[in-house]
Amino acid sequence: MLQFLLINMFPLVLLILPLFVLMRVLGLLDTHLALIIANSTVAIPFSIWMMLSYINRIPRSLDEAAMTDGCTRLQALRRVVLPLCLPGIIATGIYIFITSWNEYLYALTLGGRNVRTITVAVQTLVGEYEVQWGLLTAGGIVGALPATILFLLVQKRLITGLTQGAVKG
């Protein structure tokens, strides 16, 4: 767990150069796969760190009770553990979506003409001598709309999910 925490302590700027070199060597620059891999470098350690608190919160006796009642280990996971982890899975998924949706540095560096996220596309509307204010405003609203609507729809569940996995002292 310390290694996952250590990865999250590095700023994204330090990780972009090794990722750029790796993607260039693999021939993945300007592809969707490059952006998926880059966003995963941030999302996976955080997801593991966050989900571990939910899984550790589930009493082991529930697993044992399910297996005593005739469930296999996989059935106990599917019928007992996963439903109890559902708020954590939803909260983690929404947080990762919003973070990836608003990410700019990886999209600017690893994308190109063929692959461009909305944050980079909006930035191209700012020119050297003129700014297309109407398109810039429309692009900003369209770019912020999905994450905002998603947050408003699941706000209560997200806050509940984030606080349920917190360590109580």
OpenMM code with the backbone's topology and positions (N, CA, C; nanometers):
from openmm import Vec3, app, unit

residues = "MET LEU GLN PHE LEU LEU ILE ASN MET PHE PRO LEU VAL LEU LEU ILE LEU PRO LEU PHE VAL LEU MET ARG VAL LEU GLY LEU LEU ASP THR HIS LEU ALA LEU ILE ILE ALA ASN SER THR VAL ALA ILE PRO PHE SER ILE TRP MET MET LEU SER TYR ILE ASN ARG ILE PRO ARG SER LEU ASP GLU ALA ALA MET THR ASP GLY CYS THR ARG LEU GLN ALA LEU ARG ARG VAL VAL LEU PRO LEU CYS LEU PRO GLY ILE ILE ALA THR GLY ILE TYR ILE PHE ILE THR SER TRP ASN GLU TYR LEU TYR ALA LEU THR LEU GLY GLY ARG ASN VAL ARG THR ILE THR VAL ALA VAL GLN THR LEU VAL GLY GLU TYR GLU VAL GLN TRP GLY LEU LEU THR ALA GLY GLY ILE VAL GLY ALA LEU PRO ALA THR ILE LEU PHE LEU LEU VAL GLN LYS ARG LEU ILE THR GLY LEU THR GLN GLY ALA VAL LYS GLY".split()
positions = [
    Vec3(0.0824, -0.1195, 0.0000),
    Vec3(0.0000, 0.0000, 0.0000),
    Vec3(0.0864, 0.1253, 0.0000),
    Vec3(0.2016, 0.1164, 0.0627),
    Vec3(0.2924, 0.2306, 0.0646),
    Vec3(0.3398, 0.2652, -0.0768),
    Vec3(0.3590, 0.1623, -0.1607),
    Vec3(0.4015, 0.1869, -0.2985),
    Vec3(0.2929, 0.2605, -0.3774),
    Vec3(0.1667, 0.2240, -0.3556),
    Vec3(0.0581, 0.2937, -0.4249),
    Vec3(0.0494, 0.4382, -0.3779),
    Vec3(0.0690, 0.4605, -0.2497),
    Vec3(0.0673, 0.5964, -0.1974),
    Vec3(0.1857, 0.6757, -0.2525),
    Vec3(0.2990, 0.6118, -0.2643),
    Vec3(0.4188, 0.6770, -0.3170),
    Vec3(0.3981, 0.7206, -0.4622),
    Vec3(0.3296, 0.6376, -0.5410),
    Vec3(0.3025, 0.6724, -0.6811),
    Vec3(0.2144, 0.7966, -0.6883),
    Vec3(0.1165, 0.8074, -0.5984),
    Vec3(0.0278, 0.9238, -0.5992),
    Vec3(0.0960, 1.0504, -0.5507),
    Vec3(0.2111, 1.0386, -0.4862),
    Vec3(0.2813, 1.1561, -0.4377),
    Vec3(0.3570, 1.2280, -0.5494),
    Vec3(0.3856, 1.1583, -0.6595),
    Vec3(0.4561, 1.2211, -0.7704),
    Vec3(0.3606, 1.3083, -0.8504),
    Vec3(0.4017, 1.4300, -0.8835),
    Vec3(0.3165, 1.5130, -0.9689),
    Vec3(0.3108, 1.4550, -1.1106),
    Vec3(0.2023, 1.4837, -1.1804),
    Vec3(0.1853, 1.4317, -1.3161),
    Vec3(0.2948, 1.4790, -1.4102),
    Vec3(0.3503, 1.5951, -1.3829),
    Vec3(0.4540, 1.6506, -1.4704),
    Vec3(0.5778, 1.5610, -1.4712),
    Vec3(0.6089, 1.4976, -1.3594),
    Vec3(0.7245, 1.4087, -1.3540),
    Vec3(0.7011, 1.2779, -1.4294),
    Vec3(0.5767, 1.2380, -1.4418),
    Vec3(0.5459, 1.1114, -1.5083),
    Vec3(0.5265, 1.1264, -1.6580),
    Vec3(0.5081, 1.2479, -1.7073),
    Vec3(0.4728, 1.2663, -1.8474),
    Vec3(0.5890, 1.2349, -1.9414),
    Vec3(0.7117, 1.2682, -1.9041),
    Vec3(0.8246, 1.2414, -1.9929),
    Vec3(0.8496, 1.0916, -2.0097),
    Vec3(0.8556, 1.0124, -1.9015),
    Vec3(0.8707, 0.8677, -1.9232),
    Vec3(0.7542, 0.8067, -2.0012),
    Vec3(0.6328, 0.8536, -1.9768),
    Vec3(0.5189, 0.8014, -2.0527),
    Vec3(0.5278, 0.8394, -2.2003),
    Vec3(0.5715, 0.9609, -2.2280),
    Vec3(0.5858, 1.0037, -2.3670),
    Vec3(0.6889, 0.9179, -2.4400),
    Vec3(0.8038, 0.8950, -2.3762),
    Vec3(0.9088, 0.8130, -2.4374),
    Vec3(0.8578, 0.6700, -2.4588),
    Vec3(0.7898, 0.6151, -2.3595),
    Vec3(0.7361, 0.4794, -2.3705),
    Vec3(0.6338, 0.4696, -2.4836),
    Vec3(0.5451, 0.5663, -2.4928),
    Vec3(0.4429, 0.5635, -2.5980),
    Vec3(0.5053, 0.5817, -2.7362),
    Vec3(0.6108, 0.6620, -2.7453),
    Vec3(0.6782, 0.6805, -2.8739),
    Vec3(0.7473, 0.5528, -2.9173),
    Vec3(0.8130, 0.4843, -2.8216),
    Vec3(0.8816, 0.3591, -2.8541),
    Vec3(0.7808, 0.2525, -2.8969),
    Vec3(0.6670, 0.2469, -2.8291),
    Vec3(0.5641, 0.1481, -2.8617),
    Vec3(0.4794, 0.1881, -2.9828),
    Vec3(0.4960, 0.3093, -3.0321),
    Vec3(0.4196, 0.3560, -3.1476),
    Vec3(0.2749, 0.3871, -3.1144),
    Vec3(0.2495, 0.4296, -2.9918),
    Vec3(0.1132, 0.4555, -2.9477),
    Vec3(0.0780, 0.6038, -2.9392),
    Vec3(0.1692, 0.6908, -2.9755),
    Vec3(0.1385, 0.8332, -2.9701),
    Vec3(0.0212, 0.8644, -3.0629),
    Vec3(-0.0631, 0.9553, -3.0205),
    Vec3(-0.1800, 0.9981, -3.0963),
    Vec3(-0.2801, 0.8835, -3.1157),
    Vec3(-0.2948, 0.8002, -3.0112),
    Vec3(-0.3957, 0.6935, -3.0132),
    Vec3(-0.4767, 0.7006, -2.8841),
    Vec3(-0.5936, 0.6416, -2.8899),
    Vec3(-0.6780, 0.6365, -2.7705),
    Vec3(-0.6140, 0.5497, -2.6631),
    Vec3(-0.5454, 0.4443, -2.7051),
    Vec3(-0.4816, 0.3539, -2.6100),
    Vec3(-0.3765, 0.4260, -2.5258),
    Vec3(-0.3045, 0.5194, -2.5850),
    Vec3(-0.2046, 0.5956, -2.5097),
    Vec3(-0.2698, 0.6763, -2.3983),
    Vec3(-0.3830, 0.7398, -2.4274),
    Vec3(-0.4527, 0.8172, -2.3244),
    Vec3(-0.5120, 0.7267, -2.2169),
    Vec3(-0.5602, 0.6097, -2.2557),
    Vec3(-0.6149, 0.5159, -2.1578),
    Vec3(-0.5049, 0.4679, -2.0639),
    Vec3(-0.3908, 0.4325, -2.1181),
    Vec3(-0.2787, 0.3866, -2.0353),
    Vec3(-0.2300, 0.4989, -1.9449),
    Vec3(-0.2192, 0.6189, -1.9980),
    Vec3(-0.1709, 0.7316, -1.9183),
    Vec3(-0.2661, 0.7637, -1.8034),
    Vec3(-0.3945, 0.7665, -1.8297),
    Vec3(-0.4902, 0.7930, -1.7225),
    Vec3(-0.4949, 0.6784, -1.6225),
    Vec3(-0.4656, 0.5583, -1.6671),
    Vec3(-0.4618, 0.4441, -1.5758),
    Vec3(-0.3456, 0.4533, -1.4775),
    Vec3(-0.2384, 0.5191, -1.5156),
    Vec3(-0.1253, 0.5327, -1.4229),
    Vec3(-0.1641, 0.6104, -1.2978),
    Vec3(-0.2614, 0.6977, -1.3105),
    Vec3(-0.3105, 0.7737, -1.1958),
    Vec3(-0.4289, 0.7034, -1.1313),
    Vec3(-0.5165, 0.6461, -1.2135),
    Vec3(-0.6423, 0.5909, -1.1631),
    Vec3(-0.6247, 0.4612, -1.0860),
    Vec3(-0.5406, 0.3719, -1.1320),
    Vec3(-0.5293, 0.2404, -1.0685),
    Vec3(-0.4745, 0.2489, -0.9262),
    Vec3(-0.3657, 0.3205, -0.9003),
    Vec3(-0.3197, 0.3278, -0.7606),
    Vec3(-0.4230, 0.3904, -0.6674),
    Vec3(-0.4890, 0.4957, -0.7123),
    Vec3(-0.5910, 0.5580, -0.6276),
    Vec3(-0.7076, 0.4640, -0.6046),
    Vec3(-0.7506, 0.3935, -0.7085),
    Vec3(-0.8627, 0.3005, -0.6956),
    Vec3(-0.8310, 0.1886, -0.5972),
    Vec3(-0.7120, 0.1353, -0.6049),
    Vec3(-0.6731, 0.0283, -0.5124),
    Vec3(-0.6692, 0.0816, -0.3701),
    Vec3(-0.6133, 0.1982, -0.3525),
    Vec3(-0.6043, 0.2580, -0.2189),
    Vec3(-0.7436, 0.2821, -0.1603),
    Vec3(-0.8336, 0.3339, -0.2432),
    Vec3(-0.9670, 0.3657, -0.1957),
    Vec3(-1.0509, 0.2401, -0.1717),
    Vec3(-1.0431, 0.1436, -0.2628),
    Vec3(-1.1249, 0.0226, -0.2489),
    Vec3(-1.0777, -0.0668, -0.1353),
    Vec3(-0.9514, -0.0596, -0.1013),
    Vec3(-0.9013, -0.1416, 0.0089),
    Vec3(-0.9700, -0.1049, 0.1400),
    Vec3(-1.0010, 0.0225, 0.1575),
    Vec3(-1.0692, 0.0633, 0.2805),
    Vec3(-1.2102, 0.0056, 0.2879),
    Vec3(-1.2764, -0.0091, 0.1746),
    Vec3(-1.4100, -0.0698, 0.1740),
    Vec3(-1.4021, -0.2197, 0.2012),
    Vec3(-1.3091, -0.2846, 0.1386),
    Vec3(-1.2980, -0.4295, 0.1537),
    Vec3(-1.2536, -0.4658, 0.2945),
    Vec3(-1.1641, -0.3886, 0.3522),
    Vec3(-1.1198, -0.4154, 0.4899),
    Vec3(-1.2313, -0.3919, 0.5915),
    Vec3(-1.3287, -0.3111, 0.5557),
    Vec3(-1.4395, -0.2803, 0.6454),
    Vec3(-1.5390, -0.3957, 0.6568),
    Vec3(-1.5409, -0.4847, 0.5587),
    Vec3(-1.6349, -0.5963, 0.5590),
    Vec3(-1.5836, -0.7037, 0.6551),
    Vec3(-1.6655, -0.7436, 0.7502),
    Vec3(-1.6212, -0.8467, 0.8451),
    Vec3(-1.5978, -0.9807, 0.7747),
    Vec3(-1.4918, -1.0465, 0.8134),
    Vec3(-1.4585, -1.1765, 0.7551),
    Vec3(-1.5644, -1.2808, 0.7894),
    Vec3(-1.6350, -1.2588, 0.8996),
    Vec3(-1.7379, -1.3542, 0.9410),
    Vec3(-1.8507, -1.3648, 0.8380),
    Vec3(-1.8755, -1.2598, 0.7590),
    Vec3(-1.9779, -1.2676, 0.6550),
    Vec3(-1.9371, -1.3649, 0.5451),
    Vec3(-1.8104, -1.3640, 0.5070),
    Vec3(-1.7598, -1.4611, 0.4096),
    Vec3(-1.7742, -1.6027, 0.4631),
    Vec3(-1.7320, -1.6192, 0.5876),
    Vec3(-1.7368, -1.7517, 0.6481),
    Vec3(-1.8805, -1.8002, 0.6619),
    Vec3(-1.9739, -1.7109, 0.6946),
    Vec3(-2.1139, -1.7492, 0.7069),
    Vec3(-2.1707, -1.7910, 0.5714),
    Vec3(-2.1340, -1.7196, 0.4674),
    Vec3(-2.1814, -1.7546, 0.3334),
    Vec3(-2.1267, -1.8904, 0.2909),
    Vec3(-2.0002, -1.9174, 0.3211),
    Vec3(-1.9422, -2.0461, 0.2847),
    Vec3(-1.9982, -2.1588, 0.3716),
    Vec3(-2.0342, -2.1276, 0.4946),
    Vec3(-2.0994, -2.2270, 0.5806),
    Vec3(-2.2365, -2.2623, 0.5253),
    Vec3(-2.3047, -2.1647, 0.4660),
    Vec3(-2.4363, -2.1876, 0.4078),
    Vec3(-2.4303, -2.2567, 0.2721),
    Vec3(-2.3108, -2.2872, 0.2242),
    Vec3(-2.2974, -2.3640, 0.1006),
    Vec3(-2.2432, -2.2885, -0.0180),
    Vec3(-2.2080, -2.1629, -0.0017),
    Vec3(-2.1510, -2.0860, -0.1128),
    Vec3(-2.0045, -2.1233, -0.1321),
    Vec3(-1.9611, -2.1201, -0.2562),
    Vec3(-1.8184, -2.1308, -0.2819),
    Vec3(-1.7559, -1.9945, -0.2535),
    Vec3(-1.6246, -1.9877, -0.2599),
    Vec3(-1.5566, -1.8601, -0.2340),
    Vec3(-1.5974, -1.7556, -0.3376),
    Vec3(-1.6116, -1.7968, -0.4620),
    Vec3(-1.6522, -1.7036, -0.5679),
    Vec3(-1.7968, -1.6578, -0.5489),
    Vec3(-1.8854, -1.7488, -0.5091),
    Vec3(-2.0242, -1.7106, -0.4837),
    Vec3(-2.0334, -1.6156, -0.3646),
    Vec3(-1.9533, -1.6394, -0.2611),
    Vec3(-1.9521, -1.5491, -0.1456),
    Vec3(-1.9053, -1.4103, -0.1869),
    Vec3(-1.8071, -1.4064, -0.2754),
    Vec3(-1.7593, -1.2775, -0.3254),
    Vec3(-1.8699, -1.2066, -0.4024),
    Vec3(-1.9381, -1.2811, -0.4896),
    Vec3(-2.0409, -1.2213, -0.5748),
    Vec3(-2.1668, -1.1834, -0.4975),
    Vec3(-2.2067, -1.2639, -0.4019),
    Vec3(-2.3341, -1.2416, -0.3332),
    Vec3(-2.3231, -1.1613, -0.2039),
    Vec3(-2.2038, -1.1575, -0.1435),
    Vec3(-2.1895, -1.0893, -0.0145),
    Vec3(-2.0962, -0.9694, -0.0240),
    Vec3(-1.9750, -0.9916, -0.0721),
    Vec3(-1.8727, -0.8867, -0.0684),
    Vec3(-1.9017, -0.7759, -0.1699),
    Vec3(-1.9307, -0.8119, -0.2943),
    Vec3(-1.9537, -0.7094, -0.3963),
    Vec3(-2.0738, -0.6195, -0.3661),
    Vec3(-2.1883, -0.6730, -0.3189),
    Vec3(-2.2964, -0.5805, -0.2830),
    Vec3(-2.2592, -0.4844, -0.1695),
    Vec3(-2.1771, -0.5312, -0.0761),
    Vec3(-2.1356, -0.4421, 0.0319),
    Vec3(-2.0334, -0.3386, -0.0157),
    Vec3(-1.9601, -0.3711, -0.1207),
    Vec3(-1.8605, -0.2780, -0.1768),
    Vec3(-1.9197, -0.1853, -0.2821),
    Vec3(-2.0455, -0.2034, -0.3172),
    Vec3(-2.1060, -0.1259, -0.4259),
    Vec3(-2.0961, 0.0258, -0.4063),
    Vec3(-2.1215, 0.0813, -0.2865),
    Vec3(-2.1027, 0.2267, -0.2722),
    Vec3(-1.9584, 0.2699, -0.2999),
    Vec3(-1.8634, 0.1895, -0.2587),
    Vec3(-1.7234, 0.2215, -0.2840),
    Vec3(-1.6874, 0.2118, -0.4299),
    Vec3(-1.7410, 0.1117, -0.4977),
    Vec3(-1.7151, 0.0953, -0.6409),
    Vec3(-1.7739, 0.2132, -0.7181),
    Vec3(-1.8946, 0.2527, -0.6833),
    Vec3(-1.9589, 0.3660, -0.7511),
    Vec3(-1.8829, 0.4960, -0.7239),
    Vec3(-1.8478, 0.5201, -0.5985),
    Vec3(-1.7759, 0.6430, -0.5636),
    Vec3(-1.6399, 0.6484, -0.6319),
    Vec3(-1.5687, 0.5368, -0.6318),
    Vec3(-1.4375, 0.5325, -0.6966),
    Vec3(-1.4509, 0.5520, -0.8471),
    Vec3(-1.5483, 0.4855, -0.9085),
    Vec3(-1.5681, 0.4988, -1.0526),
    Vec3(-1.6024, 0.6403, -1.0944),
    Vec3(-1.6893, 0.7041, -1.0192),
    Vec3(-1.7281, 0.8411, -1.0525),
    Vec3(-1.6109, 0.9366, -1.0345),
    Vec3(-1.5360, 0.9190, -0.9260),
    Vec3(-1.4206, 1.0054, -0.9032),
    Vec3(-1.3173, 0.9890, -1.0151),
    Vec3(-1.2920, 0.8658, -1.0546),
    Vec3(-1.1946, 0.8410, -1.1612),
    Vec3(-1.2451, 0.8970, -1.2939),
    Vec3(-1.3753, 0.8836, -1.3221),
    Vec3(-1.4305, 0.9397, -1.4458),
    Vec3(-1.4129, 1.0909, -1.4500),
    Vec3(-1.4495, 1.1574, -1.3415),
    Vec3(-1.4397, 1.3036, -1.3392),
    Vec3(-1.2944, 1.3483, -1.3511),
    Vec3(-1.2048, 1.2787, -1.2839),
    Vec3(-1.0623, 1.3122, -1.2921),
    Vec3(-1.0093, 1.2922, -1.4337),
    Vec3(-1.0441, 1.1810, -1.4966),
    Vec3(-0.9968, 1.1535, -1.6325),
    Vec3(-1.0605, 1.2478, -1.7346),
    Vec3(-1.1864, 1.2820, -1.7129),
    Vec3(-1.2553, 1.3710, -1.8055),
    Vec3(-1.1916, 1.5101, -1.8065),
    Vec3(-1.1490, 1.5559, -1.6906),
    Vec3(-1.0927, 1.6900, -1.6790),
    Vec3(-0.9419, 1.6933, -1.6970),
    Vec3(-0.8787, 1.5822, -1.7262),
    Vec3(-0.7331, 1.5754, -1.7374),
    Vec3(-0.6872, 1.6479, -1.8642),
    Vec3(-0.5827, 1.7268, -1.8508),
    Vec3(-0.5363, 1.8083, -1.9631),
    Vec3(-0.3949, 1.7728, -2.0086),
    Vec3(-0.3043, 1.7507, -1.9150),
    Vec3(-0.1627, 1.7346, -1.9488),
    Vec3(-0.1373, 1.6113, -2.0346),
    Vec3(-0.1898, 1.4973, -1.9961),
    Vec3(-0.1701, 1.3753, -2.0751),
    Vec3(-0.2333, 1.3896, -2.2129),
    Vec3(-0.3522, 1.4475, -2.2181),
    Vec3(-0.4215, 1.4630, -2.3460),
    Vec3(-0.3444, 1.5554, -2.4398),
    Vec3(-0.2844, 1.6589, -2.3853),
    Vec3(-0.2084, 1.7526, -2.4684),
    Vec3(-0.0793, 1.6894, -2.5181),
    Vec3(-0.0111, 1.6155, -2.4313),
    Vec3(0.1198, 1.5608, -2.4662),
    Vec3(0.1107, 1.4336, -2.5500),
    Vec3(0.0205, 1.3447, -2.5160),
    Vec3(0.0139, 1.2148, -2.5829),
    Vec3(-0.0846, 1.2120, -2.6990),
    Vec3(-0.1724, 1.3101, -2.7051),
    Vec3(-0.2666, 1.3175, -2.8163),
    Vec3(-0.2029, 1.3902, -2.9333),
    Vec3(-0.2799, 1.4131, -3.0346),
    Vec3(-0.2284, 1.4830, -3.1527),
    Vec3(-0.3434, 1.5296, -3.2385),
    Vec3(-0.3271, 1.5198, -3.3675),
    Vec3(-0.4329, 1.5623, -3.4590),
    Vec3(-0.5501, 1.4647, -3.4600),
    Vec3(-0.5226, 1.3360, -3.4473),
    Vec3(-0.6289, 1.2352, -3.4567),
    Vec3(-0.7029, 1.2151, -3.3254),
    Vec3(-0.6323, 1.2247, -3.2142),
    Vec3(-0.6919, 1.2015, -3.0828),
    Vec3(-0.6810, 1.3304, -3.0034),
    Vec3(-0.7948, 1.3879, -2.9745),
    Vec3(-0.7967, 1.5147, -2.9027),
    Vec3(-0.9156, 1.5141, -2.8080),
    Vec3(-0.8898, 1.5350, -2.6800),
    Vec3(-0.9995, 1.5423, -2.5839),
    Vec3(-1.0613, 1.6813, -2.5900),
    Vec3(-1.1738, 1.6960, -2.5229),
    Vec3(-1.2447, 1.8245, -2.5296),
    Vec3(-1.1652, 1.9353, -2.4617),
    Vec3(-1.0877, 1.9012, -2.3588),
    Vec3(-1.0091, 2.0051, -2.2922),
    Vec3(-0.9014, 2.0608, -2.3854),
    Vec3(-0.8403, 1.9754, -2.4646),
    Vec3(-0.7390, 2.0214, -2.5600),
    Vec3(-0.8051, 2.0924, -2.6777),
    Vec3(-0.9199, 2.0435, -2.7215),
    Vec3(-0.9902, 2.1076, -2.8333),
    Vec3(-1.0345, 2.2494, -2.7969),
    Vec3(-1.0777, 2.2696, -2.6747),
    Vec3(-1.1185, 2.4032, -2.6310),
    Vec3(-0.9969, 2.4959, -2.6276),
    Vec3(-0.8843, 2.4438, -2.5887),
    Vec3(-0.7624, 2.5253, -2.5820),
    Vec3(-0.7200, 2.5735, -2.7198),
    Vec3(-0.7502, 2.4980, -2.8238),
    Vec3(-0.7101, 2.5398, -2.9589),
    Vec3(-0.7898, 2.6600, -3.0078),
    Vec3(-0.8977, 2.6945, -2.9389),
    Vec3(-0.9774, 2.8109, -2.9781),
    Vec3(-0.9130, 2.9421, -2.9347),
    Vec3(-0.8091, 2.9341, -2.8549),
    Vec3(-0.7370, 3.0540, -2.8121),
    Vec3(-0.6188, 3.0707, -2.9062),
    Vec3(-0.6251, 3.1698, -2.9901),
    Vec3(-0.5199, 3.1938, -3.0877),
    Vec3(-0.4193, 3.2966, -3.0376),
    Vec3(-0.3198, 3.3246, -3.1208),
    Vec3(-0.2159, 3.4211, -3.0824),
    Vec3(-0.2702, 3.5636, -3.0849),
    Vec3(-0.3548, 3.5936, -3.1817),
    Vec3(-0.4028, 3.7302, -3.1977),
    Vec3(-0.5511, 3.7475, -3.1698),
    Vec3(-0.6240, 3.6387, -3.1630),
    Vec3(-0.7668, 3.6514, -3.1357),
    Vec3(-0.8154, 3.5296, -3.0575),
    Vec3(-0.9224, 3.5519, -2.9841),
    Vec3(-0.9863, 3.4457, -2.9072),
    Vec3(-1.1298, 3.4346, -2.9572),
    Vec3(-1.1710, 3.3145, -2.9903),
    Vec3(-1.3071, 3.2915, -3.0360),
    Vec3(-1.3947, 3.2677, -2.9129),
    Vec3(-1.4410, 3.3783, -2.8545),
    Vec3(-1.5087, 3.3725, -2.7252),
    Vec3(-1.6374, 3.2914, -2.7288),
    Vec3(-1.7136, 3.3024, -2.8336),
    Vec3(-1.8388, 3.2270, -2.8425),
    Vec3(-1.8149, 3.0764, -2.8438),
    Vec3(-1.7235, 3.0319, -2.9292),
    Vec3(-1.6915, 2.8891, -2.9358),
    Vec3(-1.6223, 2.8421, -2.8087),
    Vec3(-1.5377, 2.9279, -2.7518),
    Vec3(-1.4681, 2.8918, -2.6278),
    Vec3(-1.5665, 2.8715, -2.5130),
    Vec3(-1.6637, 2.9602, -2.5020),
    Vec3(-1.7656, 2.9476, -2.3979),
    Vec3(-1.8521, 2.8235, -2.4200),
    Vec3(-1.8944, 2.8021, -2.5433),
    Vec3(-1.9763, 2.6844, -2.5744),
    Vec3(-1.8984, 2.5562, -2.5485),
    Vec3(-1.7736, 2.5529, -2.5879),
    Vec3(-1.6909, 2.4347, -2.5637),
    Vec3(-1.6682, 2.4087, -2.4160),
    Vec3(-1.6499, 2.5148, -2.3399),
    Vec3(-1.6327, 2.4982, -2.1954),
    Vec3(-1.7577, 2.4436, -2.1287),
    Vec3(-1.8727, 2.4920, -2.1716),
    Vec3(-1.9987, 2.4425, -2.1146),
    Vec3(-2.0231, 2.2976, -2.1544),
    Vec3(-2.0037, 2.2668, -2.2811),
    Vec3(-2.0227, 2.1284, -2.3273),
    Vec3(-1.9227, 2.0351, -2.2598),
    Vec3(-1.8007, 2.0823, -2.2374),
    Vec3(-1.6994, 2.0002, -2.1715),
    Vec3(-1.7288, 1.9752, -2.0251),
    Vec3(-1.7874, 2.0726, -1.9587),
    Vec3(-1.8159, 2.0577, -1.8161),
    Vec3(-1.9494, 1.9893, -1.7896),
    Vec3(-2.0367, 1.9862, -1.8879),
    Vec3(-2.1714, 1.9342, -1.8684),
    Vec3(-2.1790, 1.7869, -1.8265),
    Vec3(-2.1116, 1.6925, -1.8926),
    Vec3(-2.1251, 1.5519, -1.8519),
    Vec3(-2.0806, 1.5257, -1.7078),
    Vec3(-1.9672, 1.5800, -1.6690),
    Vec3(-1.9189, 1.5582, -1.5328),
    Vec3(-2.0107, 1.6254, -1.4311),
    Vec3(-2.0620, 1.7423, -1.4633),
    Vec3(-2.1519, 1.8126, -1.3724),
    Vec3(-2.2837, 1.7381, -1.3557),
    Vec3(-2.3413, 1.6937, -1.4655),
    Vec3(-2.4678, 1.6196, -1.4578),
    Vec3(-2.4487, 1.4888, -1.3821),
    Vec3(-2.3414, 1.4182, -1.4101),
    Vec3(-2.3143, 1.2933, -1.3388),
    Vec3(-2.2989, 1.3177, -1.1898),
    Vec3(-2.2261, 1.4217, -1.1538),
    Vec3(-2.2082, 1.4524, -1.0119),
    Vec3(-2.3412, 1.4882, -0.9460),
    Vec3(-2.4225, 1.5681, -1.0120),
    Vec3(-2.5512, 1.6069, -0.9542),
    Vec3(-2.6448, 1.4873, -0.9381),
    Vec3(-2.6394, 1.3933, -1.0323),
    Vec3(-2.7255, 1.2755, -1.0242),
    Vec3(-2.6877, 1.1824, -0.9094),
    Vec3(-2.5594, 1.1713, -0.8827),
    Vec3(-2.5140, 1.0731, -0.7836),
    Vec3(-2.4442, 1.1391, -0.6650),
    Vec3(-2.4716, 1.2660, -0.6416),
    Vec3(-2.4025, 1.3406, -0.5364),
    Vec3(-2.4180, 1.2748, -0.4000),
    Vec3(-2.5384, 1.2385, -0.3643),
    Vec3(-2.5625, 1.1793, -0.2328),
    Vec3(-2.4889, 1.0458, -0.2195),
    Vec3(-2.4977, 0.9622, -0.3222),
    Vec3(-2.4308, 0.8321, -0.3185),
    Vec3(-2.2786, 0.8475, -0.3193),
    Vec3(-2.2294, 0.9457, -0.3936),
    Vec3(-2.0851, 0.9685, -0.4000),
    Vec3(-2.0314, 1.0114, -0.2643),
    Vec3(-2.0976, 1.1052, -0.2005),
    Vec3(-2.0512, 1.1521, -0.0700),
    Vec3(-2.0636, 1.0414, 0.0333),
    Vec3(-2.1721, 0.9650, 0.0287),
    Vec3(-2.1882, 0.8518, 0.1202),
    Vec3(-2.0797, 0.7485, 0.0969),
    Vec3(-2.0522, 0.7189, -0.0283),
    Vec3(-1.9488, 0.6202, -0.0609),
    Vec3(-1.8107, 0.6647, -0.0197),
    Vec3(-1.7813, 0.7928, -0.0360),
    Vec3(-1.6488, 0.8427, 0.0025),
    Vec3(-1.6306, 0.8431, 0.1534),
    Vec3(-1.7368, 0.8717, 0.2269),
    Vec3(-1.7221, 0.8771, 0.3731),
    Vec3(-1.7347, 0.7415, 0.4387),
    Vec3(-1.8010, 0.6446, 0.3765),
    Vec3(-1.8128, 0.5123, 0.4362),
    Vec3(-1.6793, 0.4413, 0.4442),
    Vec3(-1.5936, 0.4633, 0.3475),
    Vec3(-1.4652, 0.3946, 0.3487),
    Vec3(-1.3597, 0.4658, 0.4298),
    Vec3(-1.3942, 0.5792, 0.4880),
    Vec3(-1.2961, 0.6560, 0.5650),
    Vec3(-1.2649, 0.5860, 0.6965),
    Vec3(-1.1437, 0.6035, 0.7396),
    Vec3(-1.1024, 0.5444, 0.8662),
    Vec3(-1.1564, 0.6302, 0.9787),
    Vec3(-1.2248, 0.5663, 1.0728),
    Vec3(-1.2826, 0.6408, 1.1859),
    Vec3(-1.1893, 0.6297, 1.3034),
    Vec3(-1.1687, 0.7423, 1.3708),
    Vec3(-1.0722, 0.7425, 1.4788),
    Vec3(-1.1269, 0.7704, 1.6103),
] * unit.nanometer
topology = app.Topology()
chain = topology.addChain("A")
for resn in residues:
    res = topology.addResidue(resn, chain)
    for name in ("N", "CA", "C"):
        topology.addAtom(name, app.Element.getBySymbol(name[0]), res)
